[in-house]
Amino acid sequence: MKDTIRIIHMGDLHLDSPFSSLGVDKSEIRRRELRATFTSILYYIKEVAADIVLISGDLFDDGYATTETVELLCSQFASLPDCRFVIAPGNHDPYTRGSLYASGKLPKNVCVFTSEGLQRFVFDDLNTEVYGWAFCAPSLTESPLAGKSADDNGRLHLVCGHCDMASPLSTYCPVTKEDVVHFGAHYSGFSHIHKTPELCREGDVTWSYSGFVEGRSFDECGKGGIYFIEAKTGGNHAVTVKRKNIARRHYEWDKLDISGCATLPEVAERIDALIKEKKYTEETLLRVTLQGSVAPSLDNLSRLESAVRGLFLLEIDDRTSPTFDGGMLENDLTMRGELYRELLPLLTGGTPEERATASAALKLGLAALEGRNITE
Ligand SMILES: [Mn+2]
């Protein structure tokens, strides 16, 4: 029997996500890349000769995966017959009659939890037990770990489940820290909260969320990944955990002060400098929040989204305010001055949202009064 086993923990892949905010071409690229990332993970599993893979839910974005994805998954799982894949269905891919999990299509080395109550798979040859549960609907209101503890049988104990540790009132399986610690598994692998995870330990109990694998929006910035875990199957059951970044692309969100810029090329230059400084590449989807005071004529900054090169995607979040000669506008007797005086209380004394709206209104208004096209 092996003294140490190797475990991969991952989840929240959300295969077949629509990526609808990216438009038709890029969203199709991202769906393909997401499947390719899954394949890369399988290569990695083979390379490190993992014994067990914990997939803690939301493997699919939706209960009905595409044929292409199902075929890929089945062939990839079957290509590693010595590895046990343990799947805990999540709120996006619950165990239901129509789901892939209940279809009988998955190869024999894939073990899927099928109940909202606690279940376990026992791997005698690895002296290891994996506890877990399934979402059987899009919500689950009871913690399957509440009041329970792992059997005191000397084996290595793992947990694999989809849950929300952020609130005891959550309808996405409200597991508490106390539940996890009291249950006492040597490693508990969870999913559902997507942000870059933090490894938690208390005594010889270790747990973590998997985090996202490929970011799918600006809510998921940074490089996604999986965990590689080594655990002793006898004696002290020591667990070591390492993060492995595996994402093809990554979302980033930066702020840039472009005060003083008078033309689009000048702003483009500042964005280029940011891209160089942060070493962003074609792998980056960048949202840049532009701030500062700029010439009122710069009311078309979103044009830079298609002009700047070197990124997979650039999104401009324009929060600039127009520079204006306040004294001059204030005394301007034309509509320009009227507009300025009307907006002044909000420009100077409103809430941040009101100031931003008033700035945008002033920019658009001044542009319209100059006879420029503001419908874009
Ligand atoms: Mn989820």
Boltz pocket constraint, residues with backbone or C-beta under 6 A from the ligand:
constraints:
  - pocket:
      binder: B
      contacts: [[A, 58], [A, 90], [A, 91], [A, 92], [A, 162], [A, 191], [A, 192], [A, 193]]
      max_distance: 6.0
